[in-house]
Amino acid sequence: MADRLKVLWAGALGAAAAIGVMAAPAVASADATDDYPIPNRIMRTTCTVEQYMAAARDTSPVYYQRYMIDYNNRPIDIQNMARDRIYWFFSLDYTGRRQYSENTATNVYYEQVATRWGNWAKLFFNNKGVVAHATDVCMSYPPSDPSVWHWGPNERR
């Protein structure tokens, strides 16, 4: 009987130790991966901003329309800030885009446009499906077509 009690007691202690190890919080870390926070395909694309937006407009129209409605609801200075920043991002090579992705993943205050408009790059970064569809066909669109920035019932003229 004493041996059975020792075995049961040892099993209970082992189970308690295992539960304690599993319940202990893991060390948190943040880093960018190939698809977070920016999908890899947008980091590797050679399309221009306008080519990508035109492709997104045609392959994911609802997503494009929602972005443009949100964009047009922003003050002009925020619209300009967002446009300047996305043009800057597209001007970077893959290494620069990858570093930008790493910086935004590890420093919540890195992207200053996001402090004024949280979804400023939603069309470009937030949805891997939209990015995949748009980057598949974006090279077939004109490289410079600023009309992609003008859409919607609330567009400012």
N, C-alpha and C positions, 0 to 999 in steps of 0.2 A: 504494500500500500504506500509506503514512504517513497519507494522508487517511482511509482505512478504519479505521486504528487510532485516530485522533483521534475519529472518529464513535463507534466502539465504546466508547472510554474515556469520552467525554462521556455516552453513554447509561448506562454503568455508574454514573458519578457521580450522574447524575440519579435513577436508580433507588434508589441508596443514600440519597440525600437524602430522597426520598419515603418510604422505609421508616422512616427516622429520625424524620420528622415524625409519621408514623402511630403509631410506637411510643412517642413521648413521652407521658407521662401528661397527661390533661386536668385542668384545675382542677376540683376537686370542689366541689359546692355542694349544699345541702339546702334544700328549701322544700316547702311544702304545695302540692298541686295540687287540682283539684276532687274527686278521688277518693282522694287519699293525704294523710295516713295515714287519714283518716276519709272514708268515702263521702259524696258530695255529698247524696245523698237523705236520709241521717240528719241532716245539718246543716240541711236545709230542712224536715224533717217538722214538722208541728204536733201530732203524736200525743204522748200522755203515755208515760212509761216503761212503765206497765202495758199500755197499748194496743199498744205496739210488741212487748213480750214475749209477749203473748197471740197476736198475729199471727205472730210467729216460731215460737211453740210449734206453731201449726196449719199453717204453710206450710213450715217446715223443722224437723220434730220431732226428728230425730237431732241436729242442731246445737244446738237448745235443750236437749235432754236431756244432751248432753255438757257444755254450759256449766253446767247446774244441778248435775251430779255434781261437777264441779270446784269450783263455788261452795260446795257443802255440805261439801267436803273441807277448806275453809279454816277457820281459827279464827274465832270469832264477831266479834272486833274487825276482822278483815280483811273479813268479809262486810259488816259495817256500814259500813266505810270505802268499799267498792266501791259499795254502795247509795247512800250519801250523795253520792258523786262522780258517779254517773250521773244522779241526780236533779238535782244542780247543773248538769251539762252540759245536760240537757233544759230547764232553766229559762232558759238563755241564748237570746238572739235569734240570727239567722243570723250577724251580724257577730261576736258573741262566740264562737260555735262555730267560725267560720272562724279567728279569732285563736287559739283553743285548738288547733286542728289545726296551725296554723303553729308554735306553740310546741312541740308534741310532735314535730314533724318536725325542728326545728332544735336542740332541747335534750333530750338523752337523759335528763337528770335532772329535767325539768320536771314530769312526772307522778309524784307521790310514791306513789300507790297501786300503780303498776307496779313500784316497787322492792320491794314486799311480795308482789305477785301479778302476774306478767307478763301473764296473760291476763284480767285483771279486766274488760275491756270487749269481750272477743272476740265475744260475741253482737251487740254494737252496732256495732262498728267494723271487724272483720277480714274480713268476707266480703261483697263487693258483691252477690252473688246473694241471700244471705239478707236483706240490707238491702232490696234491690229488691222481693223478694216480700212482705216484711213491711210495708214502707211503702205498698205498693199497696192493702192491705186494712186497715191498722191503725185507721183512723177508724171502722170498723164495730164495734169492740170497746168495752166500757165504759171510761171514762176513769180510773176508780179501782177496781182489782181486785187487791189485794195477794196474792191466792191464787197469782198467777203466780210468786211467789218461793218457793212451797212445792211442790216436786216432787222425786221421786227416792227410790230405795231407801236412800240414805244421808242423807236429810233429817233435820235436827235438829228436834225438837219441843219 
